[in-house]
Every structure is written in structure tokens, then in C-alpha cells.
Amino acid sequence: MLIVLLNWYVWSDRSSYIVLAILQRLSPEVRQYLIVTGNYWSFTLTDGALRMLVVLHFYQLGYSPLDIALLFLFYEFFGVVTNLFGGWIGARIGLNRTMNIGLGMQVVALAMLLLPAAMLTVPWVMLAQALSGIAKDLNKMSAKSSVKQLVPANAEGALYQWIAVLTGSKNALKGVGFFLGGLLLTWLGFQGAVLMMALLLSLVWLLSLVLLKQDLGKANSKPKFSHIFSKNAAINYLSAARMFLFGARDVWFVVALPVYLASHLGWDHWTVGGFLALWVIGYGIIQSLAPYLTGKRAGVLPGGRQAFLWALGLSFVPLVIATSLSVNLFPQVTLLVGLLLFGAAFAVNSSLHSYLIVSYAREDGASMDVGFYYMANALGRLIGTVLSGYLFQLAGLSACLWFSAAFIMIAALISLLLPRPSVA
């Protein structure tokens, strides 16, 4: 197995020369956008695969749903901390550096999981997940903030499109990562899968160190530490809505759903990973199409009203699934169909939010506003992850879905406070 992995790594190294030749022929802005997107894609692939590997591997070892959720506690907690401080750091040292730091930290986090199974204690795995959480949010904050610098000022329609493509493609790759995690766990085992991902990401990291532009997104003046808290009301409202929106997703998707599919429906690792992969891939495709689903062709860009209506529609999906599971009315069919509908509607909601935060962010030091916003996003994931394990263990999947619906309703009401839409 080691020989196969090393041969693959040599092939990847040769292919990097082809990538370099193609990039040199493009305009500087497009070249930087593709490098940022490629970094984001590569990181997301390993992040999605690692999450699925950890959930399925430790469930196989006999961990309870709450125990599995706690493995991700530091991942989500340090995501909150990273987003709060990461935007300030990015504005001071440049987004290229924060992105490269994130890639390097993910390689270290993967390497930490290469220890023999007997040495992978809960505290050690939690520590590795903490590094991975810091790395993930440094990478995401850097990627989203970079687009603000690469799109011309006042080109809101183009900004919406670029953000939608970046976000949607990232989530499609995250879905591939879910599938890859389940497949590699079956094919190579836990350590073999982690080793392959560490080699791949090491190559991406080295390319990024060479190719990514210096001082991308660096503020003209050194921002003060006190500026990490946003004073923009629109950003504060949007951040609060984002926290409840992502808490609503993760309260049933992160731990409860994959464990339910494995324990109640009897699905194996490959099937669970493959189904969730297809779900996230479809979710990413819908995100990429969000501008066309929300009126961009008619010259209307989204604002508070659109965010409210899309969130309101989304809230009915978990309500219907929870009711079906409670009364045992076609529970499996309702769950699977409802999951697809939830993914499509959630994708549009997420894409709307991703555009709005970059649009609301200041031109100089955009990473600080984006970082504050994704701090709220990470806080929502933290709340959702812990509740996912706790509620599922206490009262089952239905309880997770009731909480999901309530969180989305709150996000919808907060969205009414956002500014009205503008014209593209």
C-alpha cells in the first residue's frame, strides 16, 4: 500500500509542472482566483473525508453518538476563536499567509492521526481536530475575503457569481470528500486513508507557497485589535442569522444522521459516505446556481426579504420529516426525500448569506468583517454539533429535527432586519 501511495505522489509532483505552465498564461486576477479556489478545493476534500473517517471509524470502535460529537468539540470551538482573530491577523499579514498557514496546519493535523490505533486516545484526537478546525477556518476566511480583493469595486453581480461558484464548488468537493472518506476507510483503513490525504495536501501547500500573491488582502493601515468586533449593524444581524442557520443544519446532519443511517437503517460505511457525498455534491451545485434562482437575471440582488423568505421555506422541511418520524408515516422515504429538499433550500440560503457578507464587508480589511461573520458561523456549528450528539442519544433523530426547525425560524426572523436588496 505504501508503494502505491508513493507512486501516486510522484505522479502528482510531475503533474504540478503542467499546472504551473497553464497558470502562467492567465491574467493575474484569474490566476490568483484559481489558486485560491484550488487551495480551498483541496483543503475541503481532505476536511470532508477526515470528518467522515472520524465519525465512521470511531462509531465502529463502539463510541456513542455523544462521544463522537465531543471528538469534534475542539474542532468547532477553535473555529470560533480562529474566525474571531483570523480576520484581524489576515488584515495585518495578508490573506496569502493565513491561507498557507491553514494548509500547513491541516497537514500537521493529519500527521497526528498516523499514530498506531492504540495511541489514538480521545484527548489526542480532539487535539488533532482542534488544529484541523483552526486550519479549516483560516483557509475559508482567506478564500472568501480574497475574492473581495480580486473582483472590481461596485461589480456586485460579478461578486455574487464568483462567491456562488467558490462556495458551491467547495461544497461539491466536500461531498466528494465524504464519499472518499467512506471509500478509503473500506479500502485502505483509517491510517492508509489519512496518509494519502496528508501527501496530497503537502503538495498543494508547497505549490501555494510558491504561487500565491504576496500581501493579498493586507490592510493599508494596521487595524487595531479592538476592531475585530463589527460595528456594522447589517453584519451583526447577518452573523446572528448565520449562527442559527448553521446550527439548524448541524444539529441533525453532523452526528445524528450518519449514525441513524448506520444504526437504524443498517447502511455500511461505503453507503453512508456515498449517500452523504451525493447530498453535499448536489448541495454545492445548487449553491453555484443560486444567483439565477434568486433573481440575478432580472437585475435584482438579494437582501433581507429574500433571506427571510428562503429561510422560512426551509424551516418547513425538518418539521415535515420530524412529524413523519414521530408518527412512523413512511419514515425512510420521507427522511431521504426531505434530506434532498433540505439540501437544495439550504444551499440557496447559504449562498445568499455568503454573498451578503462579502458585499457588506469594508473594502480595506474585508477579512475582519468576514472573520467576524464566520466566527458566528463556527459558533452555530459548535452548538449544532454538541446538540446533535446529545439530542440523538437522548431522544432520537426527531428531536434533532424539531430543534433544526426552531433554529431556522429564528434565522428567518433576524433576516427581516437586513437591508433591502440592490440592483445588479
LINRAPE-V898489 format. One record per residue. PHI is phi as a letter, one per 30 degrees, with the letter a starting at -180 (none if undefined). BURIAL is + if it has 9 or more other C-alpha atoms within 8 Angstrom, else -. Layout:
# LINRAPE-V898489
PHI	BURIAL
PHI	BURIAL
This chain:
# LINRAPE-V898489
none	-
d	-
d	-
d	-
d	+
d	-
d	-
d	-
d	+
d	-
d	-
d	+
d	+
d	-
d	-
d	+
d	-
d	-
e	-
d	-
d	-
d	-
d	-
d	-
d	-
c	-
d	-
e	-
d	-
d	-
d	+
d	+
d	+
d	-
d	+
e	+
d	+
d	-
d	+
d	+
e	+
d	+
d	+
d	+
e	+
d	+
d	+
d	+
d	+
d	+
d	+
d	+
e	+
d	-
d	+
d	+
d	+
d	+
d	+
d	-
d	-
j	-
d	+
d	-
e	+
d	+
d	+
d	+
e	+
d	+
d	+
c	+
e	+
d	+
e	+
d	+
d	+
d	+
d	+
d	+
d	+
d	+
d	+
d	+
c	+
d	+
d	+
d	+
d	+
d	+
d	+
c	+
c	+
j	+
d	+
d	+
d	+
d	+
d	+
d	+
d	+
d	+
d	+
d	+
d	+
d	+
d	+
d	+
d	+
d	+
d	+
d	-
c	+
d	+
d	-
e	-
e	-
d	-
c	-
d	+
d	-
e	-
d	-
d	-
d	+
d	+
d	+
d	+
d	+
d	+
d	+
d	+
d	+
d	+
d	+
d	+
d	+
d	+
d	+
d	+
e	+
d	+
d	+
d	+
d	+
d	+
d	+
e	+
d	+
c	+
c	+
e	-
d	-
i	-
c	+
d	+
d	+
d	-
d	+
e	+
d	+
d	+
d	+
d	+
d	+
d	+
d	+
d	+
d	+
d	+
d	+
d	+
d	+
d	+
d	+
e	+
d	+
e	+
d	+
d	+
d	+
d	+
d	+
d	+
d	+
d	+
d	-
c	+
i	+
d	+
d	+
d	+
d	+
d	+
d	+
d	+
d	+
d	+
d	+
d	+
d	+
d	+
d	+
d	+
d	+
d	-
d	+
d	+
e	-
d	-
c	-
d	+
e	-
d	-
i	+
d	+
i	+
d	+
d	+
d	-
c	-
d	-
d	+
d	-
d	-
d	-
d	+
d	+
c	-
d	+
c	-
c	-
d	-
d	+
d	+
d	+
d	+
d	+
d	+
d	+
d	+
d	+
e	+
d	+
d	+
d	+
d	+
d	+
d	+
d	+
d	+
b	+
c	+
d	+
c	+
e	+
d	+
d	+
d	+
d	+
d	+
d	+
d	-
c	-
c	-
i	-
d	+
d	-
e	+
d	+
d	+
d	+
d	+
d	+
d	+
d	+
d	+
d	+
d	+
d	+
d	+
d	+
e	+
d	+
d	+
d	+
e	+
d	+
c	+
e	+
e	+
d	-
d	-
c	+
j	+
d	+
d	-
d	-
i	-
c	+
c	+
d	+
b	+
d	+
d	+
d	+
d	+
d	+
d	+
d	+
d	+
d	+
d	+
d	+
d	+
d	+
d	+
d	+
d	+
d	+
d	+
d	+
d	+
d	+
d	+
d	-
c	-
h	-
c	-
h	-
d	+
d	-
d	-
d	+
d	+
d	-
d	-
d	+
d	+
d	+
d	+
d	+
d	+
d	+
d	+
d	+
d	+
d	+
e	+
d	+
d	+
e	+
d	+
d	+
d	+
d	+
d	+
d	+
d	-
d	-
d	+
d	-
d	-
c	-
i	+
e	+
d	+
d	+
d	+
d	+
d	+
d	+
d	+
d	+
d	+
d	+
e	+
d	+
d	+
d	+
d	+
d	+
d	+
d	+
d	+
d	+
d	+
e	+
d	+
d	+
d	+
d	+
d	+
d	-
b	-
j	+
d	+
e	+
d	+
d	+
d	+
d	+
d	+
e	+
d	+
d	+
d	+
d	+
e	+
d	+
d	+
d	+
d	+
d	+
d	+
d	+
d	+
d	+
d	-
d	-
d	+
c	-
c	-
d	+
